[in-house]
């Protein structure tokens, strides 16, 4: 029998290793904070912000969800981000009253990083899990999802963990002792994400984090979120910091480190001492976007990565997006319930009882916002709402993003209050009804008034300004309108 000499075997092994190292070194640098303005991203050599409208986080763990069709839809809609759950958490179909919930796979259709064992008894179909073995089919599906997202320039937030809001969620988790053969996790759901009461789960959590971070190291279109909504369900800050350390320690090579996100609070909160490895501060339901100003001095990306609970009408979520981005936010993701298994083009018509919205017209409106932001020089702009000096009609607010002396975006909006049944109470203004002043230097400016609903330019004008307060009169609008001013 022919055999290779040991030296030849060593040479072949060295050659294969060199190829792998070369391939990794040639991979694009991961998404990072932009060195010139860390409130935004640097992605594939370009200043970037994320504006997205994504499904309810089950694209990978739900085997019935066609993520290829979904990612194609995001690309066609001009959006560049999505969130997805790693698989330590899933939901039952009744959770949060979400119809066709993608985080609630049908019986036998849940897949996660851990392999199934030979022992039956998982409550949603199939065998229990072995937390010491990996499911190769899951890893293959995750890699394919990441590659397809990468090919389309879609940035993925991989959420590693999620608190168990109710017992029904904990009863479905592989980490629960009733669902694994490893005799760990026989604890209360409120102790799962702690350093001292976790019943042996901390080692399991560290191992899965290291495994996922190692598996996904070559993808540049990725950042990790430690835990969704850790302010519920007993998640401790010390545990979150520990997981951030585990991610960072796993990625020690310069140029290969992925950003880490921490979900801070619902609506707003001031962050006093952020963990040094955390680069993205994410909030939910951040309307009004006060949290951006509260944390702007930390020089990190500030995100609003989940919306909802404001009815099913498009207007509140469109206005939340514009308000947040013009306030200086660098990331916005609308939770879009029109994406379900079987409706991956975002065409599911959900009931009025849904805890949020999501439609094709709304995604078109978010694309219009993205197009404006990529048209302007946002990297050199900062919040400047104090430039609006005059009184606006009651309930109307003005937000300004400015590159002083050169370019300005002004966003006007009404409260868009919810009605009795969760519908949106629209407010209209006629042509010339809204008059205000903006302090600008002397110069000739081109002005474009933008209809944020119809996604059109409603009015253009050239302004020769002598400096000081500039009186502006808006055209007719409903709910909100934007103005783009640029020095000629």
C-alpha positions as a Markdown table, in Angstrom:
| # | Residue | x | y | z |
|---|---|---|---|---|
| 1 | Unk | 0.0 | 0.0 | 0.0 |
| 2 | Unk | 1.3 | 3.4 | -0.9 |
| 3 | Unk | 1.9 | 5.8 | 2.0 |
| 4 | Unk | 3.1 | 9.4 | 2.3 |
| 5 | Unk | 6.3 | 10.0 | 4.2 |
| 6 | Unk | 5.9 | 11.9 | 7.5 |
| 7 | Unk | 7.8 | 14.9 | 6.1 |
| 8 | Unk | 5.5 | 15.1 | 3.1 |
| 9 | Unk | 2.5 | 14.9 | 5.4 |
| 10 | Unk | 3.9 | 17.8 | 7.4 |
| 11 | Unk | 4.4 | 19.9 | 4.3 |
| 12 | Unk | 0.9 | 19.2 | 3.1 |
| 13 | Unk | -0.5 | 20.1 | 6.5 |
| 14 | Unk | 1.5 | 23.3 | 6.6 |
| 15 | Unk | 0.3 | 24.2 | 3.0 |
| 16 | Unk | -3.4 | 23.7 | 4.0 |
| 17 | Unk | -2.9 | 25.8 | 7.1 |
| 18 | Unk | -1.3 | 28.5 | 5.1 |
| 19 | Unk | -4.2 | 28.5 | 2.7 |
| 20 | Unk | -6.7 | 28.8 | 5.6 |
| 21 | Unk | -4.7 | 31.7 | 7.2 |
| 22 | Unk | -4.4 | 33.4 | 3.8 |
| 23 | Unk | -8.1 | 33.1 | 3.2 |
| 24 | Unk | -9.0 | 34.5 | 6.6 |
| 25 | Unk | -6.6 | 37.4 | 6.2 |
| 26 | Unk | -8.1 | 38.3 | 2.9 |
| 27 | Unk | -11.6 | 38.4 | 4.4 |
| 28 | Unk | -13.1 | 41.9 | 4.7 |
| 29 | Unk | -12.6 | 43.6 | 8.1 |
| 30 | Unk | -15.8 | 43.1 | 10.2 |
| 31 | Unk | -18.3 | 45.9 | 10.7 |
| 32 | Unk | -16.8 | 48.5 | 13.0 |
| 33 | Unk | -17.3 | 51.9 | 14.5 |
| 34 | Unk | -16.3 | 54.6 | 12.0 |
| 35 | Unk | -13.0 | 56.1 | 13.2 |
| 36 | Unk | -14.0 | 59.6 | 12.2 |
| 37 | Unk | -17.5 | 59.4 | 13.8 |
| 38 | Unk | -18.2 | 56.5 | 16.0 |
| 39 | Unk | -21.9 | 57.2 | 16.1 |
| 40 | Unk | -22.0 | 55.4 | 12.8 |
| 41 | Unk | -20.5 | 52.3 | 11.3 |
| 42 | Unk | -17.6 | 51.6 | 8.9 |
| 43 | Unk | -18.7 | 48.7 | 6.6 |
| 44 | Unk | -16.8 | 47.5 | 3.6 |
| 45 | Unk | -14.9 | 50.8 | 3.4 |
| 46 | Unk | -17.9 | 53.1 | 3.5 |
| 47 | Unk | -19.7 | 55.1 | 6.3 |
| 48 | Unk | -22.8 | 53.1 | 7.1 |
| 49 | Unk | -25.9 | 53.3 | 9.2 |
| 50 | Unk | -28.4 | 50.5 | 9.5 |
| 51 | Unk | -32.0 | 51.0 | 8.6 |
| 52 | Unk | -34.1 | 47.8 | 8.6 |
| 53 | Unk | -37.5 | 46.3 | 9.0 |
| 54 | Unk | -37.1 | 42.7 | 9.9 |
| 55 | Unk | -39.0 | 39.5 | 10.9 |
| 56 | Unk | -39.6 | 38.4 | 14.5 |
| 57 | Unk | -36.1 | 36.9 | 14.9 |
| 58 | Unk | -36.8 | 33.2 | 13.9 |
| 59 | Unk | -35.2 | 33.1 | 10.5 |
| 60 | Unk | -32.7 | 30.5 | 11.4 |
| 61 | Unk | -34.3 | 28.5 | 14.3 |
| 62 | Unk | -37.6 | 28.1 | 12.5 |
| 63 | Unk | -37.2 | 25.4 | 9.8 |
| 64 | Unk | -40.4 | 26.5 | 8.0 |
| 65 | Unk | -39.0 | 30.0 | 7.4 |
| 66 | Unk | -37.5 | 30.5 | 3.9 |
| 67 | Unk | -34.7 | 33.0 | 4.8 |
| 68 | Unk | -33.5 | 33.1 | 1.2 |
| 69 | Unk | -36.8 | 34.6 | 0.1 |
| 70 | Unk | -36.8 | 36.9 | 3.1 |
| 71 | Unk | -33.3 | 38.2 | 2.5 |
| 72 | Unk | -34.1 | 38.8 | -1.2 |
| 73 | Unk | -37.1 | 40.9 | 0.0 |
| 74 | Unk | -35.0 | 43.0 | 2.3 |
| 75 | Unk | -32.6 | 43.7 | -0.6 |
| 76 | Unk | -35.4 | 44.6 | -3.0 |
| 77 | Unk | -36.9 | 46.9 | -0.3 |
| 78 | Unk | -33.5 | 48.7 | 0.0 |
| 79 | Unk | -32.9 | 47.7 | 3.7 |
| 80 | Unk | -29.6 | 46.6 | 5.1 |
| 81 | Unk | -30.2 | 44.8 | 8.5 |
| 82 | Unk | -31.9 | 42.1 | 10.4 |
| 83 | Unk | -31.9 | 40.5 | 13.8 |
| 84 | Unk | -32.0 | 36.8 | 14.5 |
| 85 | Unk | -32.0 | 34.6 | 17.6 |
| 86 | Unk | -29.3 | 32.0 | 18.1 |
| 87 | Unk | -31.7 | 29.4 | 19.5 |
| 88 | Unk | -31.4 | 29.3 | 23.3 |
| 89 | Unk | -34.9 | 30.7 | 23.4 |
| 90 | Unk | -38.1 | 30.2 | 21.5 |
| 91 | Unk | -41.8 | 30.9 | 22.1 |
| 92 | Unk | -45.1 | 29.2 | 22.1 |
| 93 | Unk | -47.7 | 30.3 | 19.5 |
| 94 | Unk | -49.7 | 32.3 | 22.0 |
| 95 | Unk | -46.8 | 34.4 | 23.2 |
| 96 | Unk | -47.4 | 38.2 | 23.1 |
| 97 | Unk | -50.5 | 37.6 | 20.9 |
| 98 | Unk | -48.4 | 37.5 | 17.8 |
| 99 | Unk | -50.1 | 35.9 | 14.9 |
| 100 | Unk | -47.9 | 33.4 | 12.9 |
| 101 | Unk | -44.9 | 34.2 | 15.2 |
| 102 | Unk | -41.6 | 33.2 | 13.5 |
| 103 | Unk | -40.1 | 32.7 | 17.0 |
| 104 | Unk | -42.7 | 30.0 | 17.6 |
| 105 | Unk | -41.9 | 27.1 | 15.3 |
| 106 | Unk | -44.5 | 24.4 | 14.7 |
| 107 | Unk | -44.1 | 21.0 | 16.3 |
| 108 | Unk | -40.8 | 19.4 | 15.3 |
| 109 | Unk | -39.6 | 22.4 | 13.4 |
| 110 | Unk | -37.3 | 24.0 | 16.0 |
| 111 | Unk | -33.6 | 23.8 | 15.4 |
| 112 | Unk | -30.8 | 25.2 | 17.6 |
| 113 | Unk | -27.0 | 24.9 | 18.1 |
| 114 | Unk | -27.4 | 21.8 | 20.4 |
| 115 | Unk | -27.9 | 18.4 | 18.9 |
| 116 | Unk | -30.8 | 16.2 | 19.8 |
| 117 | Unk | -30.2 | 13.2 | 22.0 |
| 118 | Unk | -31.6 | 9.7 | 21.7 |
| 119 | Unk | -34.1 | 10.4 | 24.5 |
| 120 | Unk | -37.6 | 11.5 | 23.7 |
| 121 | Unk | -39.5 | 14.1 | 25.6 |
| 122 | Unk | -39.1 | 17.7 | 24.2 |
| 123 | Unk | -42.5 | 19.3 | 24.6 |
| 124 | Unk | -42.6 | 20.8 | 21.1 |
| 125 | Unk | -41.7 | 17.6 | 19.3 |
| 126 | Unk | -38.7 | 15.4 | 19.0 |
| 127 | Unk | -36.0 | 14.3 | 21.4 |
| 128 | Unk | -34.4 | 16.2 | 24.2 |
| 129 | Unk | -31.1 | 18.0 | 23.7 |
| 130 | Unk | -27.5 | 17.1 | 24.5 |
| 131 | Unk | -25.8 | 20.3 | 25.5 |
| 132 | Unk | -22.4 | 18.8 | 25.0 |
| 133 | Unk | -22.9 | 18.2 | 21.2 |
| 134 | Unk | -23.5 | 20.5 | 18.3 |
| 135 | Unk | -26.2 | 20.1 | 15.7 |
| 136 | Unk | -24.3 | 20.2 | 12.4 |
| 137 | Unk | -27.5 | 20.8 | 10.4 |
| 138 | Unk | -28.1 | 24.0 | 12.5 |
| 139 | Unk | -24.6 | 25.2 | 11.9 |
| 140 | Unk | -24.9 | 24.6 | 8.2 |
| 141 | Unk | -28.2 | 26.6 | 8.2 |
| 142 | Unk | -26.6 | 29.4 | 10.2 |
| 143 | Unk | -23.6 | 29.6 | 7.8 |
| 144 | Unk | -25.9 | 29.6 | 4.8 |
| 145 | Unk | -28.0 | 32.4 | 6.3 |
| 146 | Unk | -24.9 | 34.5 | 7.1 |
| 147 | Unk | -23.4 | 33.9 | 3.6 |
| 148 | Unk | -26.6 | 34.9 | 1.8 |
| 149 | Unk | -27.0 | 38.0 | 4.0 |
| 150 | Unk | -23.3 | 38.8 | 3.3 |
| 151 | Unk | -23.8 | 38.4 | -0.4 |
| 152 | Unk | -26.6 | 41.0 | -0.2 |
| 153 | Unk | -24.8 | 43.4 | 2.1 |
| 154 | Unk | -27.2 | 42.8 | 4.9 |
| 155 | Unk | -25.8 | 43.3 | 8.4 |
| 156 | Unk | -26.9 | 40.7 | 10.9 |
| 157 | Unk | -27.4 | 41.2 | 14.6 |
| 158 | Unk | -27.0 | 37.7 | 16.2 |
| 159 | Unk | -28.8 | 37.8 | 19.5 |
| 160 | Unk | -27.2 | 35.2 | 21.8 |
| 161 | Unk | -29.7 | 35.1 | 24.6 |
| 162 | Unk | -33.1 | 36.3 | 25.7 |
| 163 | Unk | -34.8 | 36.3 | 29.2 |
| 164 | Unk | -37.7 | 34.0 | 29.8 |
| 165 | Unk | -40.6 | 36.3 | 30.3 |
| 166 | Unk | -43.0 | 33.6 | 31.3 |
| 167 | Unk | -42.8 | 29.9 | 32.3 |
| 168 | Unk | -44.1 | 28.9 | 28.9 |
| 169 | Unk | -40.8 | 30.2 | 27.3 |
| 170 | Unk | -38.6 | 28.5 | 29.9 |
| 171 | Unk | -40.5 | 25.2 | 29.4 |
| 172 | Unk | -39.3 | 25.3 | 25.7 |
| 173 | Unk | -35.7 | 26.1 | 26.3 |
| 174 | Unk | -33.0 | 23.5 | 25.7 |
| 175 | Unk | -31.3 | 24.9 | 28.8 |
| 176 | Unk | -34.1 | 23.8 | 31.0 |
| 177 | Unk | -33.3 | 20.5 | 32.8 |
| 178 | Unk | -36.5 | 19.0 | 31.6 |
| 179 | Unk | -35.3 | 19.4 | 28.0 |
| 180 | Unk | -31.7 | 18.2 | 28.2 |
| 181 | Unk | -29.9 | 15.0 | 29.2 |
| 182 | Unk | -27.1 | 16.8 | 30.9 |
| 183 | Unk | -28.8 | 17.3 | 34.3 |
| 184 | Unk | -28.2 | 21.1 | 34.2 |
| 185 | Unk | -30.7 | 23.9 | 34.4 |
| 186 | Unk | -32.9 | 22.7 | 37.2 |
| 187 | Unk | -33.5 | 26.3 | 38.4 |
| 188 | Unk | -36.0 | 29.1 | 38.3 |
| 189 | Unk | -36.1 | 30.9 | 35.0 |
| 190 | Unk | -35.0 | 34.1 | 36.7 |
| 191 | Unk | -31.7 | 32.6 | 37.7 |
| 192 | Unk | -30.6 | 31.4 | 34.2 |
| 193 | Unk | -28.5 | 34.5 | 33.4 |
| 194 | Unk | -26.6 | 34.9 | 36.7 |
| 195 | Unk | -23.1 | 34.2 | 37.7 |
| 196 | Unk | -23.9 | 32.5 | 41.0 |
| 197 | Unk | -27.4 | 30.8 | 40.7 |
| 198 | Unk | -27.3 | 29.3 | 37.2 |
| 199 | Unk | -27.4 | 25.7 | 38.2 |
| 200 | Unk | -24.4 | 24.8 | 36.0 |
| 201 | Unk | -25.6 | 26.7 | 32.9 |
| 202 | Unk | -22.9 | 29.3 | 32.9 |
| 203 | Unk | -20.3 | 26.9 | 31.5 |
| 204 | Unk | -22.9 | 25.8 | 28.9 |
| 205 | Unk | -23.5 | 29.5 | 27.9 |
| 206 | Unk | -19.7 | 30.2 | 27.7 |
| 207 | Unk | -19.2 | 27.2 | 25.5 |
| 208 | Unk | -22.0 | 28.1 | 23.1 |
| 209 | Unk | -20.8 | 31.7 | 22.8 |
| 210 | Unk | -17.3 | 30.5 | 22.0 |
| 211 | Unk | -18.6 | 28.0 | 19.5 |
| 212 | Unk | -20.8 | 30.6 | 17.6 |
| 213 | Unk | -18.1 | 33.3 | 17.7 |
| 214 | Unk | -15.5 | 30.9 | 16.4 |
| 215 | Unk | -17.9 | 29.5 | 13.7 |
| 216 | Unk | -18.8 | 33.0 | 12.4 |
| 217 | Unk | -15.4 | 34.7 | 12.7 |
| 218 | Unk | -14.9 | 35.2 | 9.0 |
| 219 | Unk | -18.2 | 37.1 | 8.4 |
| 220 | Unk | -17.9 | 40.9 | 8.1 |
| 221 | Unk | -21.6 | 41.6 | 8.2 |
| 222 | Unk | -22.2 | 40.7 | 11.8 |
| 223 | Unk | -22.3 | 42.0 | 15.3 |
| 224 | Unk | -23.4 | 40.2 | 18.5 |
| 225 | Unk | -26.0 | 41.3 | 21.0 |
| 226 | Unk | -25.5 | 39.8 | 24.4 |
| 227 | Unk | -29.1 | 39.5 | 25.5 |
| 228 | Unk | -32.4 | 40.8 | 24.3 |
| 229 | Unk | -34.2 | 42.9 | 26.9 |
| 230 | Unk | -32.0 | 41.9 | 29.9 |
| 231 | Unk | -34.0 | 44.3 | 32.1 |
| 232 | Unk | -36.6 | 41.5 | 32.4 |
| 233 | Unk | -36.4 | 38.0 | 33.8 |
| 234 | Unk | -33.6 | 38.4 | 36.3 |
| 235 | Unk | -30.6 | 39.0 | 33.9 |
| 236 | Unk | -27.8 | 40.5 | 35.9 |
| 237 | Unk | -25.4 | 43.2 | 34.7 |
| 238 | Unk | -22.5 | 41.2 | 35.9 |
| 239 | Unk | -23.5 | 38.2 | 33.7 |
| 240 | Unk | -23.9 | 40.5 | 30.7 |
| 241 | Unk | -20.4 | 41.9 | 31.2 |
| 242 | Unk | -19.0 | 38.4 | 31.6 |
| 243 | Unk | -20.5 | 37.3 | 28.3 |
| 244 | Unk | -19.0 | 40.4 | 26.6 |
| 245 | Unk | -15.7 | 39.3 | 28.0 |
| 246 | Unk | -16.1 | 35.8 | 26.7 |
| 247 | Unk | -16.9 | 37.2 | 23.2 |
| 248 | Unk | -13.8 | 39.5 | 23.3 |
| 249 | Unk | -11.5 | 36.8 | 24.6 |
| 250 | Unk | -12.6 | 34.4 | 21.9 |
| 251 | Unk | -11.7 | 37.0 | 19.3 |
| 252 | Unk | -8.2 | 38.0 | 20.2 |
| 253 | Unk | -6.8 | 38.5 | 16.8 |
| 254 | Unk | -6.5 | 42.2 | 15.7 |
| 255 | Unk | -8.7 | 43.0 | 12.8 |
| 256 | Unk | -11.0 | 40.1 | 13.5 |
| 257 | Unk | -13.1 | 41.4 | 16.3 |
| 258 | Unk | -16.8 | 41.9 | 15.9 |
| 259 | Unk | -18.8 | 44.6 | 17.5 |
| 260 | Unk | -20.8 | 43.8 | 20.7 |
| 261 | Unk | -24.2 | 45.3 | 21.4 |
| 262 | Unk | -25.9 | 45.7 | 24.8 |
| 263 | Unk | -29.6 | 46.2 | 24.9 |
| 264 | Unk | -29.9 | 48.9 | 27.6 |
| 265 | Unk | -33.6 | 49.7 | 28.2 |
| 266 | Unk | -37.0 | 50.3 | 26.8 |
| 267 | Unk | -37.5 | 53.9 | 25.7 |
| 268 | Unk | -34.5 | 55.6 | 27.3 |
| 269 | Unk | -31.8 | 55.4 | 30.0 |
| 270 | Unk | -28.5 | 57.1 | 30.7 |
| 271 | Unk | -25.5 | 54.8 | 30.6 |
| 272 | Unk | -23.0 | 55.8 | 33.1 |
| 273 | Unk | -20.1 | 53.3 | 32.7 |
| 274 | Unk | -20.5 | 51.2 | 29.6 |
| 275 | Unk | -18.5 | 48.0 | 29.3 |
| 276 | Unk | -15.3 | 48.7 | 27.3 |
| 277 | Unk | -16.1 | 45.9 | 24.8 |
| 278 | Unk | -19.6 | 47.2 | 24.1 |
| 279 | Unk | -19.8 | 49.4 | 21.0 |
| 280 | Unk | -23.5 | 49.5 | 20.3 |
| 281 | Unk | -26.1 | 50.7 | 22.8 |
| 282 | Unk | -29.5 | 49.5 | 21.7 |
| 283 | Unk | -32.9 | 50.6 | 23.0 |
| 284 | Unk | -36.4 | 49.5 | 22.3 |
| 285 | Unk | -39.4 | 51.7 | 21.6 |
| 286 | Unk | -37.2 | 54.8 | 21.7 |
| 287 | Unk | -39.8 | 57.4 | 20.9 |
| 288 | Unk | -39.2 | 60.2 | 21.5 |
| 289 | Unk | -35.5 | 59.6 | 20.9 |
| 290 | Unk | -34.3 | 61.3 | 24.1 |
| 291 | Unk | -31.9 | 58.5 | 24.7 |
| 292 | Unk | -29.7 | 59.6 | 21.8 |
| 293 | Unk | -28.9 | 63.0 | 23.4 |
| 294 | Unk | -28.5 | 61.3 | 26.8 |
| 295 | Unk | -25.8 | 59.0 | 25.6 |
| 296 | Unk | -24.3 | 60.8 | 22.6 |
| 297 | Unk | -21.2 | 61.8 | 24.5 |
| 298 | Unk | -20.2 | 58.1 | 24.9 |
| 299 | Unk | -19.2 | 58.0 | 21.2 |
| 300 | Unk | -20.8 | 54.7 | 20.4 |
| 301 | Unk | -23.6 | 53.8 | 17.9 |
| 302 | Unk | -27.0 | 54.3 | 19.5 |
| 303 | Unk | -29.7 | 52.1 | 18.1 |
| 304 | Unk | -33.5 | 51.6 | 18.3 |
| 305 | Unk | -33.6 | 47.9 | 17.3 |
| 306 | Unk | -37.2 | 47.0 | 18.2 |
| 307 | Unk | -40.5 | 48.9 | 17.7 |
| 308 | Unk | -44.0 | 48.0 | 18.6 |
| 309 | Unk | -47.0 | 48.4 | 20.9 |
| 310 | Unk | -48.2 | 51.6 | 19.2 |
| 311 | Unk | -50.9 | 50.1 | 17.0 |
| 312 | Unk | -50.7 | 48.5 | 13.5 |
| 313 | Unk | -50.7 | 51.8 | 11.5 |
| 314 | Unk | -47.5 | 52.7 | 9.6 |
| 315 | Unk | -47.3 | 56.3 | 10.7 |
| 316 | Unk | -46.0 | 55.8 | 14.3 |
| 317 | Unk | -43.1 | 53.6 | 13.2 |
| 318 | Unk | -42.2 | 55.7 | 10.2 |
| 319 | Unk | -42.1 | 58.7 | 12.5 |
| 320 | Unk | -40.1 | 56.8 | 15.1 |
| 321 | Unk | -37.5 | 56.0 | 12.5 |
| 322 | Unk | -37.1 | 59.5 | 11.1 |
| 323 | Unk | -37.1 | 61.0 | 14.6 |
| 324 | Unk | -34.4 | 58.6 | 15.8 |
| 325 | Unk | -32.1 | 58.8 | 12.8 |
| 326 | Unk | -32.3 | 62.6 | 12.5 |
| 327 | Unk | -31.6 | 62.8 | 16.3 |
| 328 | Unk | -28.2 | 61.2 | 15.7 |
| 329 | Unk | -29.0 | 57.5 | 16.0 |
| 330 | Unk | -27.0 | 55.1 | 13.8 |
| 331 | Unk | -29.3 | 52.0 | 13.8 |
| 332 | Unk | -33.0 | 51.5 | 13.4 |
| 333 | Unk | -34.8 | 48.2 | 13.1 |
| 334 | Unk | -38.6 | 48.0 | 12.8 |
| 335 | Unk | -40.1 | 44.8 | 14.1 |
| 336 | Unk | -42.1 | 43.8 | 11.0 |
| 337 | Unk | -44.9 | 41.3 | 11.6 |
| 338 | Unk | -45.8 | 41.0 | 7.9 |
| 339 | Unk | -42.9 | 38.5 | 7.6 |
| 340 | Unk | -44.0 | 35.0 | 8.5 |
| 341 | Unk | -43.3 | 31.4 | 7.3 |
| 342 | Unk | -45.1 | 31.3 | 4.0 |
| 343 | Unk | -45.1 | 35.1 | 3.7 |
| 344 | Unk | -41.4 | 35.8 | 3.5 |
| 345 | Unk | -42.0 | 38.6 | 1.0 |
| 346 | Unk | -43.6 | 40.5 | 3.9 |
| 347 | Unk | -47.2 | 40.1 | 2.7 |
| 348 | Unk | -48.9 | 38.6 | 5.7 |
| 349 | Unk | -52.0 | 40.6 | 6.6 |
| 350 | Unk | -52.0 | 40.4 | 10.4 |
| 351 | Unk | -55.0 | 41.1 | 12.7 |
| 352 | Unk | -55.6 | 44.4 | 14.4 |
| 353 | Unk | -54.7 | 42.7 | 17.7 |
| 354 | Unk | -51.0 | 42.4 | 16.7 |
| 355 | Unk | -48.6 | 44.2 | 19.0 |
| 356 | Unk | -47.1 | 46.2 | 16.2 |
| 357 | Unk | -47.1 | 46.7 | 12.5 |
| 358 | Unk | -45.2 | 46.3 | 9.2 |
| 359 | Unk | -46.2 | 46.7 | 5.6 |
| 360 | Unk | -44.7 | 47.0 | 2.2 |
| 361 | Unk | -45.5 | 50.8 | 2.1 |
| 362 | Unk | -43.7 | 51.3 | 5.4 |
| 363 | Unk | -40.6 | 49.5 | 4.2 |
| 364 | Unk | -40.7 | 51.8 | 1.1 |
| 365 | Unk | -40.9 | 54.8 | 3.5 |
| 366 | Unk | -37.9 | 53.5 | 5.5 |
| 367 | Unk | -36.0 | 53.0 | 2.2 |
| 368 | Unk | -36.7 | 56.7 | 1.4 |
| 369 | Unk | -35.2 | 57.7 | 4.7 |
| 370 | Unk | -32.2 | 55.5 | 4.0 |
| 371 | Unk | -31.8 | 57.0 | 0.5 |
| 372 | Unk | -31.7 | 60.5 | 2.0 |
| 373 | Unk | -29.2 | 59.6 | 4.7 |
| 374 | Unk | -26.9 | 58.0 | 2.1 |
| 375 | Unk | -27.3 | 61.1 | -0.1 |
| 376 | Unk | -26.1 | 63.5 | 2.6 |
| 377 | Unk | -22.7 | 63.6 | 4.3 |
| 378 | Unk | -24.0 | 62.2 | 7.6 |
| 379 | Unk | -20.5 | 61.2 | 8.8 |
| 380 | Unk | -19.8 | 64.9 | 9.4 |
| 381 | Unk | -23.2 | 65.8 | 10.8 |
| 382 | Unk | -24.4 | 66.0 | 14.4 |
| 383 | Unk | -27.6 | 66.7 | 16.2 |
| 384 | Unk | -28.4 | 70.5 | 16.2 |
| 385 | Unk | -32.1 | 70.9 | 17.1 |
| 386 | Unk | -31.3 | 74.1 | 19.0 |
| 387 | Unk | -31.0 | 75.8 | 15.6 |
| 388 | Unk | -34.8 | 75.9 | 15.5 |
| 389 | Unk | -35.6 | 79.1 | 17.3 |
| 390 | Unk | -39.3 | 79.9 | 16.7 |
| 391 | Unk | -42.4 | 78.4 | 18.2 |
| 392 | Unk | -44.1 | 75.6 | 16.3 |
| 393 | Unk | -47.8 | 74.7 | 16.4 |
| 394 | Unk | -48.8 | 72.8 | 19.6 |
| 395 | Unk | -47.6 | 69.2 | 19.5 |
| 396 | Unk | -45.2 | 69.7 | 16.5 |
| 397 | Unk | -41.5 | 69.0 | 17.2 |
| 398 | Unk | -38.4 | 69.8 | 15.1 |
| 399 | Unk | -35.3 | 67.7 | 14.9 |
| 400 | Unk | -32.1 | 68.9 | 13.1 |
| 401 | Unk | -29.1 | 67.0 | 11.9 |
| 402 | Unk | -26.4 | 69.4 | 10.7 |
| 403 | Unk | -23.0 | 69.9 | 9.2 |
| 404 | Unk | -22.6 | 73.5 | 10.3 |
| 405 | Unk | -22.5 | 75.9 | 7.4 |
| 406 | Unk | -23.0 | 73.3 | 4.7 |
| 407 | Unk | -25.9 | 70.8 | 5.1 |
| 408 | Unk | -29.0 | 70.4 | 7.2 |
| 409 | Unk | -31.9 | 68.0 | 7.6 |
| 410 | Unk | -34.9 | 69.3 | 9.5 |
| 411 | Unk | -37.6 | 66.8 | 10.5 |
| 412 | Unk | -41.0 | 68.1 | 11.7 |
| 413 | Unk | -43.5 | 65.7 | 13.2 |
| 414 | Unk | -46.8 | 65.6 | 15.1 |
| 415 | Unk | -47.6 | 63.2 | 18.0 |
| 416 | Unk | -49.6 | 60.8 | 15.8 |
| 417 | Unk | -51.5 | 59.8 | 18.9 |
| 418 | Unk | -53.2 | 56.4 | 19.1 |
| 419 | Unk | -57.0 | 56.3 | 19.0 |
| 420 | Unk | -59.2 | 54.1 | 21.1 |
| 421 | Unk | -58.6 | 50.9 | 19.1 |
| 422 | Unk | -54.9 | 51.4 | 18.5 |
| 423 | Unk | -55.4 | 53.3 | 15.2 |
| 424 | Unk | -53.4 | 56.4 | 14.5 |
| 425 | Unk | -55.0 | 59.8 | 14.9 |
| 426 | Unk | -53.6 | 61.7 | 12.0 |
| 427 | Unk | -52.9 | 65.5 | 12.0 |
| 428 | Unk | -52.9 | 67.6 | 8.9 |
| 429 | Unk | -51.5 | 71.1 | 8.2 |
| 430 | Unk | -52.3 | 73.2 | 5.1 |
| 431 | Unk | -49.9 | 74.9 | 2.9 |
| 432 | Unk | -48.2 | 77.8 | 4.8 |
| 433 | Unk | -49.7 | 76.8 | 8.2 |
| 434 | Unk | -46.4 | 75.8 | 9.8 |
| 435 | Unk | -43.9 | 78.6 | 9.9 |
| 436 | Unk | -40.6 | 78.5 | 11.9 |
| 437 | Unk | -37.1 | 79.9 | 11.9 |
| 438 | Unk | -33.7 | 78.1 | 11.6 |
| 439 | Unk | -30.4 | 79.8 | 12.4 |
| 440 | Unk | -28.1 | 79.5 | 9.4 |
| 441 | Unk | -25.0 | 81.3 | 8.2 |
| 442 | Unk | -25.1 | 83.5 | 5.1 |
| 443 | Unk | -25.1 | 81.6 | 1.8 |
| 444 | Unk | -27.1 | 80.3 | -1.1 |
| 445 | Unk | -29.0 | 77.1 | -0.2 |
| 446 | Unk | -30.9 | 74.6 | -2.2 |
| 447 | Unk | -34.0 | 73.4 | -0.3 |
| 448 | Unk | -36.1 | 70.3 | -0.8 |
| 449 | Unk | -39.2 | 69.5 | 1.1 |
| 450 | Unk | -39.7 | 65.7 | 1.4 |
| 451 | Unk | -43.0 | 63.9 | 1.8 |
| 452 | Unk | -42.1 | 61.1 | 4.1 |
| 453 | Unk | -45.3 | 59.2 | 3.4 |
| 454 | Unk | -45.4 | 59.4 | -0.4 |
| 455 | Unk | -41.6 | 59.3 | -0.7 |
| 456 | Unk | -41.4 | 62.2 | -3.0 |
| 457 | Unk | -40.0 | 65.8 | -3.2 |
| 458 | Unk | -43.0 | 68.1 | -2.8 |
| 459 | Unk | -41.3 | 71.4 | -3.2 |
| 460 | Unk | -37.9 | 72.8 | -4.3 |
| 461 | Unk | -36.6 | 76.3 | -3.8 |
| 462 | Unk | -33.4 | 78.3 | -3.9 |
| 463 | Unk | -32.7 | 80.5 | -0.9 |
| 464 | Unk | -30.2 | 83.4 | -0.8 |
| 465 | Unk | -29.8 | 83.9 | 2.9 |
| 466 | Unk | -28.0 | 86.8 | 4.5 |
| 467 | Unk | -27.3 | 85.0 | 7.8 |
| 468 | Unk | -29.1 | 84.6 | 11.1 |
| 469 | Unk | -32.7 | 83.3 | 11.5 |
| 470 | Unk | -34.1 | 82.0 | 8.3 |
| 471 | Unk | -37.9 | 82.0 | 8.1 |
| 472 | Unk | -39.3 | 78.8 | 6.5 |
| 473 | Unk | -42.8 | 77.9 | 5.6 |
| 474 | Unk | -43.7 | 74.3 | 5.0 |
| 475 | Unk | -46.0 | 73.0 | 2.3 |
| 476 | Unk | -49.1 | 71.0 | 3.3 |
| 477 | Unk | -48.4 | 67.8 | 5.1 |
| 478 | Unk | -50.0 | 65.1 | 7.3 |
| 479 | Unk | -48.2 | 63.8 | 10.4 |
| 480 | Unk | -44.6 | 64.6 | 9.3 |
| 481 | Unk | -42.4 | 66.2 | 6.7 |
| 482 | Unk | -38.6 | 66.7 | 6.2 |
| 483 | Unk | -36.5 | 69.5 | 4.8 |
| 484 | Unk | -33.1 | 69.0 | 3.2 |
| 485 | Unk | -31.0 | 72.2 | 3.0 |
| 486 | Unk | -27.6 | 72.2 | 1.2 |
| 487 | Unk | -25.2 | 75.0 | 0.5 |
| 488 | Unk | -24.8 | 75.6 | -3.3 |
